[in-house]
């Protein structure tokens, strides 16, 4: 029987092999290596998150969300797994769940651009116009470096403010 440290070291080697397979474009091999890593030790958040990314690419949303959730539980300060859950829900057409996941990612890191962008997109799709959405949009405008996204957030800020103002009259 191998010690936990030996199993973890072997799992890390499998993660490296999976990353190499992904770089080569061999996602099937990468999936197998991530699964082998997780069998050795299920405590590697990177293995779970990267497995989720590959499952997401395959449109296996339920399995991807499970993998991202496991990664999020293992590393509660990393916003990436929650952002990835939001992306999976968004691609599956569940904007409300996507928005909640993006908001959870922003609790982990309020400046995480991928989560701000995802939340902005979900807010637009859901036609949400409240103070929370406005504050999040204003924050995104403060830190967004991409001109296209800045334009999107500017339009969204205008839409939200207009809807809030019309309700207050």
Secondary structure, 3 states (H helix, E strand, C coil): CCCHHHHHHHHHHHHHHHHHHHHCCCHHHHHHHHHHHHHHCCCCHHHHHHHHHHHHHCCCHHHHHHHHHHHHHHCCCCCHHHHHHHHHHHHCCCHHHHHHHHHHHHHHCCCCHHHHHHHHHHHHHHCCCCHHHHHHHHHHHHHCCCHHHHHHHHHHHHHHHHHHHHHHC
